[in-house]
Each structure stands twice: as structure tokens, then as C-alpha cells.
Amino acid sequence: MQYRDRIDAIETRAARIHLTLWRLCRDAGVDYSTLHRWKSDETSPNVATLERVLGQLERALDDLEDELR
């Protein structure tokens, strides 16, 4: 899976619980502009940064989804 596909998957999951990617980033302590630059091909992440940032978002999203169950 390409990193943009992974970001899109996170964004889709967030939308299912009526959460914007911006809000998820804020809740996860991730700078939204980082994701925006990655999605728009302004910059490309290195593997370590990609895994750290997307991992933070996925964990925050997991927690939020668990709270709604």
C-alpha cells in the first residue's frame, strides 16, 4: 500500500465517525500540514517518520472508534 493510500484509508475511517482529518491530527498530536504536504506531493516522508506519524493517527483513531462502540 502506498503511503497516500494509507492516508486516504485513515481519512475514510475518520469520516465514518464524523471526524475530519484535521481534527484527528489535532487529537493525535500530529501537525496537519505534514499530511497535507505528503498528500500534495510537496514532500515525501522517510520510512521512520511515515510510520511514526501514521501510527499515531491510527492509534488515536482506534481509541476513538473503541469509545463509540
C-alpha positions as CSV (number, residue, x, y, z in Angstrom):
1,M,0.0,0.0,0.0
2,Q,1.4,3.4,-1.0
3,Y,1.5,6.0,1.8
4,R,-1.1,8.2,0.1
5,D,-3.4,5.2,0.1
6,R,-2.8,4.7,3.8
7,I,-3.6,8.3,4.5
8,D,-6.8,8.0,2.5
9,A,-7.8,4.9,4.4
10,I,-7.2,6.8,7.7
11,E,-9.2,9.8,6.4
12,T,-12.1,7.4,5.4
13,R,-12.1,5.8,8.8
14,A,-12.2,9.2,10.4
15,A,-15.1,10.3,8.2
16,R,-17.1,7.3,9.2
17,I,-17.2,8.6,12.8
18,H,-17.7,12.2,11.5
19,L,-14.2,13.4,12.2
20,T,-12.1,15.4,9.8
21,L,-8.5,14.6,9.2
22,W,-7.6,18.0,10.6
23,R,-9.3,17.1,13.9
24,L,-7.9,13.7,14.0
25,C,-4.4,15.2,13.6
26,R,-5.0,17.6,16.4
27,D,-6.3,14.9,18.7
28,A,-3.3,12.7,17.8
29,G,-0.7,15.4,18.2
30,V,0.2,15.4,14.6
31,D,0.8,18.5,12.5
32,Y,-1.9,18.5,9.8
33,S,0.4,20.4,7.4
34,T,2.7,17.4,7.4
35,L,0.0,15.2,5.9
36,H,-1.1,17.9,3.6
37,R,2.4,18.2,2.2
38,W,2.6,14.4,1.8
39,K,-0.8,14.2,0.0
40,S,0.0,17.0,-2.3
41,D,3.5,15.6,-3.2
42,E,5.2,18.7,-1.8
43,T,7.4,16.4,0.3
44,S,7.9,12.7,0.7
45,P,8.3,11.2,4.1
46,N,11.1,8.9,5.1
47,V,10.0,5.5,6.4
48,A,10.6,6.2,10.1
49,T,8.7,9.5,10.0
50,L,5.9,7.9,8.0
51,E,5.5,5.0,10.4
52,R,5.6,7.2,13.4
53,V,3.1,9.8,12.2
54,L,0.6,7.3,10.6
55,G,0.9,5.1,13.6
56,Q,0.0,8.0,15.9
57,L,-3.1,8.7,13.7
58,E,-4.1,5.0,13.6
59,R,-3.8,4.5,17.3
60,A,-5.8,7.7,18.0
61,L,-8.5,6.5,15.6
62,D,-8.6,3.1,17.1
63,D,-9.2,4.7,20.5
64,L,-11.9,7.0,19.2
65,E,-13.6,4.1,17.4
66,D,-13.5,2.0,20.6
67,E,-15.1,4.8,22.6
68,L,-18.0,4.8,20.2
69,R,-18.7,1.1,20.5
